[in-house]
Amino acid sequence: MKEFIKLDESYLSPIAELYRQAFMGAPWNDDWSDRRQLEEYIKDVSGHFRGLNYGLLIDGKLVAVSLGTVRHWWEGTNYNIEEFCVDPGLQGKGIGSEFMKMIESEIQKQGIAGIFLQTDEDKPSYGFYLKNGYKDLDLHVSLYKSVVQRISEDEK
């Protein structure tokens, strides 16, 4: 039995476990071995569970998660998905697409105009989003600058 739910802080542990399964392996290979860091990250991207956070349960087990916030933009109000994942054992079976349609239906009822998200072009998720009708914003660029000061061997 499938159930579309709104997630709250009571789901923090199952979200963390699902997130770990989805992103610690290939192709992402993220190191989420620090459970506390992972839980703090989930709180951040979920808007401390004040954002729009959805889950899909199958037979009572959390198998898909969408964590994000509502953002107001000149073109309208958007649901900004910060993280989206599906249990790796269920990927490629239409669960993610079905979950995304549920999310789209729910936010449409709330008068939200669109969904904004980011992913890596070289990961399978890029094709997943394109297949589900998302458009590549060709001129959109994400930038990052590290401000961590590293001490060289000569300075030690």
Backbone as JSON Lines, residues from 0, in Angstrom:
{"i":0,"aa":"M","n":[0.84,-1.18,0.0],"ca":[0.0,0.0,0.0],"c":[0.89,1.25,0.0]}
{"i":1,"aa":"K","n":[0.59,2.19,-0.89],"ca":[1.36,3.44,-0.99],"c":[0.61,4.55,-0.27]}
{"i":2,"aa":"E","n":[1.41,5.38,0.43],"ca":[0.82,6.51,1.15],"c":[1.72,7.73,1.0]}
{"i":3,"aa":"F","n":[1.15,8.81,0.47],"ca":[1.84,10.09,0.34],"c":[1.63,10.86,1.63]}
{"i":4,"aa":"I","n":[2.74,11.3,2.26],"ca":[2.63,11.96,3.56],"c":[3.43,13.25,3.59]}
{"i":5,"aa":"K","n":[3.06,14.11,4.52],"ca":[3.86,15.29,4.83],"c":[4.78,14.89,5.97]}
{"i":6,"aa":"L","n":[6.08,15.13,5.81],"ca":[7.06,14.72,6.81],"c":[7.21,15.75,7.91]}
{"i":7,"aa":"D","n":[7.42,15.28,9.12],"ca":[7.74,16.15,10.24],"c":[8.96,15.57,10.95]}
{"i":8,"aa":"E","n":[9.35,16.2,12.06],"ca":[10.59,15.8,12.74],"c":[10.57,14.36,13.26]}
{"i":9,"aa":"S","n":[9.4,13.77,13.4],"ca":[9.33,12.38,13.86],"c":[9.93,11.42,12.82]}
{"i":10,"aa":"Y","n":[10.11,11.88,11.6],"ca":[10.68,11.06,10.54],"c":[12.18,11.28,10.35]}
{"i":11,"aa":"L","n":[12.82,12.05,11.22],"ca":[14.23,12.39,11.05],"c":[15.1,11.14,10.88]}
{"i":12,"aa":"S","n":[14.94,10.16,11.72],"ca":[15.78,8.96,11.65],"c":[15.54,8.17,10.36]}
{"i":13,"aa":"P","n":[14.29,7.88,9.97],"ca":[14.09,7.18,8.7],"c":[14.57,7.98,7.48]}
{"i":14,"aa":"I","n":[14.43,9.31,7.52],"ca":[14.93,10.14,6.42],"c":[16.44,9.99,6.34]}
{"i":15,"aa":"A","n":[17.12,10.07,7.48],"ca":[18.58,9.96,7.51],"c":[19.02,8.61,6.95]}
{"i":16,"aa":"E","n":[18.34,7.55,7.32],"ca":[18.72,6.22,6.83],"c":[18.51,6.1,5.32]}
{"i":17,"aa":"L","n":[17.37,6.58,4.83],"ca":[17.11,6.54,3.4],"c":[18.11,7.4,2.64]}
{"i":18,"aa":"Y","n":[18.4,8.58,3.15],"ca":[19.35,9.49,2.52],"c":[20.73,8.85,2.44]}
{"i":19,"aa":"R","n":[21.13,8.22,3.52],"ca":[22.41,7.51,3.55],"c":[22.47,6.43,2.47]}
{"i":20,"aa":"Q","n":[21.43,5.62,2.38],"ca":[21.37,4.55,1.37],"c":[21.46,5.13,-0.04]}
{"i":21,"aa":"A","n":[20.76,6.24,-0.26],"ca":[20.69,6.81,-1.6],"c":[21.98,7.5,-2.03]}
{"i":22,"aa":"F","n":[22.69,8.13,-1.1],"ca":[23.81,8.98,-1.5],"c":[25.2,8.51,-1.09]}
{"i":23,"aa":"M","n":[25.32,7.49,-0.25],"ca":[26.66,7.03,0.13],"c":[27.28,6.12,-0.92]}
{"i":24,"aa":"G","n":[26.45,5.54,-1.77],"ca":[26.97,4.67,-2.82],"c":[27.11,5.4,-4.13]}
{"i":25,"aa":"A","n":[27.49,4.64,-5.16],"ca":[27.64,5.2,-6.5],"c":[26.27,5.67,-7.0]}
{"i":26,"aa":"P","n":[26.18,6.72,-7.78],"ca":[27.29,7.5,-8.34],"c":[27.72,8.67,-7.45]}
{"i":27,"aa":"W","n":[27.01,8.92,-6.34],"ca":[27.28,10.1,-5.52],"c":[28.52,9.93,-4.66]}
{"i":28,"aa":"N","n":[28.59,8.8,-3.94],"ca":[29.72,8.49,-3.06],"c":[29.96,9.56,-1.99]}
{"i":29,"aa":"D","n":[28.87,10.12,-1.45],"ca":[28.99,11.08,-0.36],"c":[29.3,10.34,0.95]}
{"i":30,"aa":"D","n":[30.12,10.92,1.78],"ca":[30.47,10.3,3.06],"c":[29.58,10.87,4.16]}
{"i":31,"aa":"W","n":[28.48,10.19,4.43],"ca":[27.56,10.6,5.49],"c":[27.71,9.68,6.7]}
{"i":32,"aa":"S","n":[28.92,9.28,7.02],"ca":[29.15,8.4,8.16],"c":[28.93,9.1,9.49]}
{"i":33,"aa":"D","n":[29.02,10.43,9.52],"ca":[28.77,11.19,10.74],"c":[27.26,11.44,10.86]}
{"i":34,"aa":"R","n":[26.6,10.62,11.65],"ca":[25.14,10.66,11.77],"c":[24.64,12.03,12.25]}
{"i":35,"aa":"R","n":[25.34,12.63,13.19],"ca":[24.93,13.95,13.71],"c":[24.98,15.0,12.6]}
{"i":36,"aa":"Q","n":[26.04,14.98,11.81],"ca":[26.18,15.93,10.7],"c":[25.04,15.73,9.7]}
{"i":37,"aa":"L","n":[24.73,14.48,9.41],"ca":[23.65,14.16,8.48],"c":[22.31,14.67,9.01]}
{"i":38,"aa":"E","n":[22.02,14.45,10.28],"ca":[20.75,14.9,10.84],"c":[20.66,16.42,10.85]}
{"i":39,"aa":"E","n":[21.76,17.1,11.14],"ca":[21.76,18.56,11.1],"c":[21.53,19.06,9.67]}
{"i":40,"aa":"Y","n":[22.13,18.38,8.7],"ca":[21.93,18.74,7.29],"c":[20.45,18.58,6.9]}
{"i":41,"aa":"I","n":[19.85,17.48,7.31],"ca":[18.44,17.24,7.0],"c":[17.57,18.33,7.63]}
{"i":42,"aa":"K","n":[17.88,18.72,8.84],"ca":[17.13,19.82,9.48],"c":[17.29,21.1,8.66]}
{"i":43,"aa":"D","n":[18.51,21.37,8.19],"ca":[18.75,22.57,7.39],"c":[17.91,22.57,6.11]}
{"i":44,"aa":"V","n":[18.01,21.5,5.31],"ca":[17.33,21.5,4.01],"c":[15.83,21.32,4.12]}
{"i":45,"aa":"S","n":[15.36,20.86,5.25],"ca":[13.91,20.72,5.45],"c":[13.31,21.99,6.04]}
{"i":46,"aa":"G","n":[14.13,23.02,6.21],"ca":[13.63,24.23,6.86],"c":[13.27,23.95,8.3]}
{"i":47,"aa":"H","n":[14.03,23.06,8.94],"ca":[13.76,22.61,10.3],"c":[12.32,22.12,10.42]}
{"i":48,"aa":"F","n":[11.92,21.41,9.37],"ca":[10.59,20.81,9.26],"c":[9.48,21.84,9.27]}
{"i":49,"aa":"R","n":[9.8,23.08,8.86],"ca":[8.79,24.1,8.65],"c":[8.59,24.34,7.16]}
{"i":50,"aa":"G","n":[9.38,23.65,6.34],"ca":[9.27,23.78,4.89],"c":[8.21,22.83,4.35]}
{"i":51,"aa":"L","n":[8.32,22.53,3.08],"ca":[7.45,21.53,2.45],"c":[8.27,20.27,2.31]}
{"i":52,"aa":"N","n":[7.93,19.26,3.08],"ca":[8.69,18.02,3.12],"c":[7.72,16.86,2.97]}
{"i":53,"aa":"Y","n":[7.95,16.07,1.93],"ca":[7.03,15.0,1.6],"c":[7.74,13.65,1.62]}
{"i":54,"aa":"G","n":[6.96,12.63,1.86],"ca":[7.48,11.28,1.84],"c":[6.5,10.34,1.18]}
{"i":55,"aa":"L","n":[7.04,9.22,0.74],"ca":[6.2,8.15,0.19],"c":[6.47,6.9,1.01]}
{"i":56,"aa":"L","n":[5.42,6.37,1.58],"ca":[5.51,5.12,2.33],"c":[4.96,4.0,1.48]}
{"i":57,"aa":"I","n":[5.64,2.89,1.47],"ca":[5.1,1.67,0.86],"c":[5.1,0.61,1.96]}
{"i":58,"aa":"D","n":[3.91,0.11,2.25],"ca":[3.72,-0.85,3.34],"c":[4.36,-0.35,4.63]}
{"i":59,"aa":"G","n":[4.19,0.96,4.9],"ca":[4.66,1.56,6.13],"c":[6.13,1.94,6.17]}
{"i":60,"aa":"K","n":[6.87,1.63,5.1],"ca":[8.31,1.95,5.06],"c":[8.53,3.19,4.2]}
{"i":61,"aa":"L","n":[9.34,4.14,4.7],"ca":[9.68,5.34,3.96],"c":[10.6,4.96,2.81]}
{"i":62,"aa":"V","n":[10.15,5.21,1.55],"ca":[10.94,4.81,0.38],"c":[11.32,5.98,-0.52]}
{"i":63,"aa":"A","n":[10.74,7.15,-0.28],"ca":[11.08,8.33,-1.09],"c":[10.86,9.58,-0.24]}
{"i":64,"aa":"V","n":[11.73,10.57,-0.49],"ca":[11.71,11.8,0.3],"c":[11.94,12.99,-0.61]}
{"i":65,"aa":"S","n":[11.23,14.07,-0.34],"ca":[11.47,15.36,-0.97],"c":[11.48,16.41,0.14]}
{"i":66,"aa":"L","n":[12.63,17.08,0.29],"ca":[12.79,18.1,1.33],"c":[12.99,19.44,0.67]}
{"i":67,"aa":"G","n":[12.25,20.44,1.1],"ca":[12.4,21.74,0.48],"c":[11.64,22.85,1.17]}
{"i":68,"aa":"T","n":[11.62,23.98,0.51],"ca":[11.0,25.18,1.07],"c":[10.2,25.9,-0.01]}
{"i":69,"aa":"V","n":[9.32,26.77,0.45],"ca":[8.57,27.63,-0.46],"c":[9.36,28.93,-0.61]}
{"i":70,"aa":"R","n":[9.55,29.33,-1.84],"ca":[10.26,30.58,-2.11],"c":[9.4,31.45,-3.01]}
{"i":71,"aa":"H","n":[9.36,32.72,-2.69],"ca":[8.58,33.68,-3.47],"c":[9.51,34.36,-4.46]}
{"i":72,"aa":"W","n":[9.13,34.35,-5.72],"ca":[9.95,34.86,-6.8],"c":[9.06,35.72,-7.68]}
{"i":73,"aa":"W","n":[9.66,36.58,-8.49],"ca":[8.87,37.49,-9.3],"c":[7.95,36.76,-10.28]}
{"i":74,"aa":"E","n":[8.32,35.54,-10.68],"ca":[7.47,34.77,-11.61],"c":[6.37,34.0,-10.89]}
{"i":75,"aa":"G","n":[6.43,33.98,-9.57],"ca":[5.45,33.23,-8.8],"c":[6.11,32.5,-7.65]}
{"i":76,"aa":"T","n":[5.32,31.82,-6.89],"ca":[5.81,31.08,-5.74],"c":[6.25,29.69,-6.18]}
{"i":77,"aa":"N","n":[7.43,29.29,-5.73],"ca":[7.99,28.0,-6.12],"c":[8.21,27.09,-4.92]}
{"i":78,"aa":"Y","n":[8.19,25.81,-5.19],"ca":[8.66,24.81,-4.24],"c":[10.09,24.52,-4.64]}
{"i":79,"aa":"N","n":[11.04,24.91,-3.8],"ca":[12.45,24.65,-4.06],"c":[12.83,23.33,-3.4]}
{"i":80,"aa":"I","n":[13.06,22.32,-4.21],"ca":[13.47,21.03,-3.67],"c":[14.96,21.07,-3.4]}
{"i":81,"aa":"E","n":[15.3,20.89,-2.14],"ca":[16.71,20.86,-1.74],"c":[17.28,19.45,-1.89]}
{"i":82,"aa":"E","n":[16.49,18.45,-1.53],"ca":[16.91,17.06,-1.64],"c":[15.73,16.19,-2.04]}
{"i":83,"aa":"F","n":[16.0,15.26,-2.92],"ca":[14.99,14.32,-3.4],"c":[15.69,12.99,-3.55]}
{"i":84,"aa":"C","n":[15.13,11.94,-2.96],"ca":[15.75,10.63,-3.15],"c":[14.71,9.52,-3.04]}
{"i":85,"aa":"V","n":[15.06,8.42,-3.67],"ca":[14.24,7.21,-3.67],"c":[15.14,6.06,-3.23]}
{"i":86,"aa":"D","n":[14.59,5.14,-2.48],"ca":[15.33,3.95,-2.06],"c":[16.04,3.35,-3.28]}
{"i":87,"aa":"P","n":[17.36,3.15,-3.2],"ca":[18.1,2.63,-4.35],"c":[17.54,1.32,-4.9]}
{"i":88,"aa":"G","n":[16.98,0.48,-4.05],"ca":[16.4,-0.79,-4.51],"c":[15.13,-0.63,-5.31]}
{"i":89,"aa":"L","n":[14.53,0.57,-5.27],"ca":[13.29,0.82,-5.99],"c":[13.48,1.77,-7.18]}
{"i":90,"aa":"Q","n":[14.69,2.26,-7.36],"ca":[14.93,3.18,-8.48],"c":[14.78,2.44,-9.81]}
{"i":91,"aa":"G","n":[14.31,3.18,-10.81],"ca":[14.11,2.6,-12.13],"c":[12.8,1.84,-12.28]}
{"i":92,"aa":"K","n":[11.93,1.92,-11.28],"ca":[10.65,1.19,-11.31],"c":[9.45,2.12,-11.37]}
{"i":93,"aa":"G","n":[9.69,3.41,-11.6],"ca":[8.6,4.37,-11.71],"c":[8.16,4.99,-10.39]}
{"i":94,"aa":"I","n":[8.74,4.56,-9.28],"ca":[8.35,5.09,-7.96],"c":[8.67,6.58,-7.88]}
{"i":95,"aa":"G","n":[9.86,6.99,-8.32],"ca":[10.26,8.4,-8.25],"c":[9.35,9.28,-9.09]}
{"i":96,"aa":"S","n":[9.01,8.83,-10.29],"ca":[8.11,9.6,-11.16],"c":[6.72,9.7,-10.56]}
{"i":97,"aa":"E","n":[6.24,8.61,-9.99],"ca":[4.93,8.62,-9.35],"c":[4.93,9.57,-8.15]}
{"i":98,"aa":"F","n":[5.99,9.53,-7.35],"ca":[6.12,10.41,-6.2],"c":[6.17,11.86,-6.63]}
{"i":99,"aa":"M","n":[6.91,12.14,-7.69],"ca":[7.02,13.51,-8.2],"c":[5.64,14.02,-8.65]}
{"i":100,"aa":"K","n":[4.86,13.18,-9.3],"ca":[3.5,13.57,-9.72],"c":[2.62,13.88,-8.51]}
{"i":101,"aa":"M","n":[2.78,13.1,-7.44],"ca":[2.03,13.36,-6.21],"c":[2.4,14.73,-5.63]}
{"i":102,"aa":"I","n":[3.68,15.03,-5.63],"ca":[4.16,16.32,-5.13],"c":[3.59,17.44,-5.98]}
{"i":103,"aa":"E","n":[3.68,17.29,-7.3],"ca":[3.18,18.32,-8.21],"c":[1.7,18.57,-7.99]}
{"i":104,"aa":"S","n":[0.94,17.53,-7.81],"ca":[-0.5,17.66,-7.56],"c":[-0.76,18.39,-6.24]}
{"i":105,"aa":"E","n":[-0.01,18.04,-5.21],"ca":[-0.19,18.65,-3.9],"c":[0.15,20.13,-3.91]}
{"i":106,"aa":"I","n":[1.26,20.5,-4.52],"ca":[1.65,21.91,-4.49],"c":[0.75,22.75,-5.41]}
{"i":107,"aa":"Q","n":[0.23,22.13,-6.46],"ca":[-0.71,22.83,-7.34],"c":[-1.96,23.23,-6.55]}
{"i":108,"aa":"K","n":[-2.42,22.34,-5.68],"ca":[-3.58,22.64,-4.83],"c":[-3.31,23.84,-3.92]}
{"i":109,"aa":"Q","n":[-2.03,24.05,-3.58],"ca":[-1.64,25.14,-2.7],"c":[-1.37,26.44,-3.46]}
{"i":110,"aa":"G","n":[-1.55,26.42,-4.77],"ca":[-1.34,27.62,-5.56],"c":[0.12,27.91,-5.88]}
{"i":111,"aa":"I","n":[0.97,26.92,-5.72],"ca":[2.4,27.09,-6.02],"c":[2.59,26.93,-7.52]}
{"i":112,"aa":"A","n":[3.37,27.86,-8.11],"ca":[3.49,27.96,-9.56],"c":[4.47,26.97,-10.18]}
{"i":113,"aa":"G","n":[5.51,26.58,-9.46],"ca":[6.5,25.71,-10.08],"c":[7.43,25.08,-9.06]}
{"i":114,"aa":"I","n":[8.32,24.26,-9.58],"ca":[9.32,23.57,-8.77],"c":[10.7,23.93,-9.3]}
{"i":115,"aa":"F","n":[11.59,24.3,-8.39],"ca":[12.98,24.58,-8.74],"c":[13.85,23.59,-8.0]}
{"i":116,"aa":"L","n":[14.85,23.05,-8.69],"ca":[15.79,22.13,-8.05],"c":[17.11,22.16,-8.8]}
{"i":117,"aa":"Q","n":[18.12,21.63,-8.19],"ca":[19.43,21.53,-8.81],"c":[19.93,20.1,-8.7]}
{"i":118,"aa":"T","n":[20.68,19.67,-9.7],"ca":[21.32,18.36,-9.66],"c":[22.58,18.43,-10.51]}
{"i":119,"aa":"D","n":[23.34,17.37,-10.49],"ca":[24.56,17.3,-11.29],"c":[24.25,16.72,-12.66]}
{"i":120,"aa":"E","n":[24.77,17.35,-13.69],"ca":[24.53,16.94,-15.06],"c":[25.06,15.54,-15.36]}
{"i":121,"aa":"D","n":[26.07,15.11,-14.64],"ca":[26.69,13.81,-14.92],"c":[26.12,12.67,-14.07]}
{"i":122,"aa":"K","n":[25.01,12.91,-13.4],"ca":[24.39,11.87,-12.56],"c":[23.07,11.41,-13.17]}
{"i":123,"aa":"P","n":[22.65,10.18,-12.86],"ca":[21.38,9.66,-13.4],"c":[20.17,10.54,-13.08]}
{"i":124,"aa":"S","n":[20.22,11.27,-11.98],"ca":[19.09,12.12,-11.6],"c":[18.8,13.18,-12.66]}
{"i":125,"aa":"Y","n":[19.83,13.63,-13.37],"ca":[19.64,14.64,-14.42],"c":[18.66,14.11,-15.48]}
{"i":126,"aa":"G","n":[18.88,12.91,-15.94],"ca":[17.98,12.29,-16.92],"c":[16.6,12.05,-16.35]}
{"i":127,"aa":"F","n":[16.53,11.68,-15.08],"ca":[15.25,11.47,-14.41],"c":[14.42,12.75,-14.45]}
{"i":128,"aa":"Y","n":[15.03,13.87,-14.09],"ca":[14.28,15.13,-14.07],"c":[13.86,15.55,-15.47]}
{"i":129,"aa":"L","n":[14.75,15.41,-16.44],"ca":[14.38,15.75,-17.83],"c":[13.21,14.9,-18.29]}
{"i":130,"aa":"K","n":[13.26,13.6,-17.99],"ca":[12.18,12.67,-18.37],"c":[10.86,13.08,-17.74]}
{"i":131,"aa":"N","n":[10.92,13.69,-16.58],"ca":[9.71,14.1,-15.87],"c":[9.28,15.53,-16.17]}
{"i":132,"aa":"G","n":[9.81,16.11,-17.25],"ca":[9.33,17.4,-17.73],"c":[10.06,18.63,-17.22]}
{"i":133,"aa":"Y","n":[11.15,18.44,-16.49],"ca":[11.92,19.58,-15.99],"c":[12.84,20.08,-17.08]}
{"i":134,"aa":"K","n":[13.04,21.37,-17.12],"ca":[13.86,22.0,-18.16],"c":[15.21,22.42,-17.57]}
{"i":135,"aa":"D","n":[16.24,22.24,-18.35],"ca":[17.57,22.7,-17.97],"c":[17.62,24.21,-18.17]}
{"i":136,"aa":"L","n":[17.96,24.93,-17.11],"ca":[18.08,26.38,-17.2],"c":[19.5,26.68,-17.68]}
{"i":137,"aa":"D","n":[19.66,26.7,-19.0],"ca":[20.98,26.8,-19.62],"c":[21.84,27.93,-19.06]}
{"i":138,"aa":"L","n":[21.26,29.04,-18.74],"ca":[22.05,30.18,-18.29],"c":[22.26,30.2,-16.77]}
{"i":139,"aa":"H","n":[21.59,29.31,-16.05],"ca":[21.72,29.25,-14.6],"c":[23.05,28.59,-14.25]}
{"i":140,"aa":"V","n":[23.79,29.2,-13.37],"ca":[25.07,28.67,-12.95],"c":[25.12,28.63,-11.43]}
{"i":141,"aa":"S","n":[25.6,27.54,-10.88],"ca":[25.83,27.47,-9.44],"c":[27.31,27.74,-9.2]}
{"i":142,"aa":"L","n":[27.59,28.56,-8.22],"ca":[28.97,28.92,-7.92],"c":[29.29,28.54,-6.47]}
{"i":143,"aa":"Y","n":[30.55,28.29,-6.22],"ca":[31.0,27.93,-4.88],"c":[32.43,28.42,-4.68]}
{"i":144,"aa":"K","n":[32.72,28.86,-3.48],"ca":[34.08,29.24,-3.13],"c":[34.38,28.7,-1.74]}
{"i":145,"aa":"S","n":[35.44,27.94,-1.6],"ca":[35.85,27.45,-0.29],"c":[36.58,28.57,0.45]}
{"i":146,"aa":"V","n":[36.26,28.74,1.7],"ca":[36.95,29.75,2.51],"c":[37.75,29.09,3.63]}
{"i":147,"aa":"V","n":[37.92,27.79,3.54],"ca":[38.71,27.06,4.51],"c":[40.18,27.31,4.21]}
{"i":148,"aa":"Q","n":[40.91,27.73,5.22],"ca":[42.35,27.98,5.06],"c":[43.08,26.67,5.34]}
{"i":149,"aa":"R","n":[43.85,26.25,4.38],"ca":[44.63,25.02,4.54],"c":[46.08,25.4,4.85]}
{"i":150,"aa":"I","n":[46.66,24.71,5.8],"ca":[48.05,24.95,6.16],"c":[48.93,24.02,5.34]}
{"i":151,"aa":"S","n":[49.86,24.59,4.62],"ca":[50.74,23.77,3.79],"c":[51.8,23.12,4.66]}
{"i":152,"aa":"E","n":[52.45,22.11,4.14],"ca":[53.5,21.41,4.87],"c":[54.64,22.35,5.26]}
{"i":153,"aa":"D","n":[54.93,23.35,4.41],"ca":[56.0,24.31,4.69],"c":[55.68,25.2,5.89]}
{"i":154,"aa":"E","n":[54.38,25.45,6.12],"ca":[53.97,26.34,7.21],"c":[53.9,25.64,8.55]}
{"i":155,"aa":"K","n":[53.91,24.32,8.54],"ca":[53.77,23.56,9.8],"c":[55.02,23.63,10.64]}
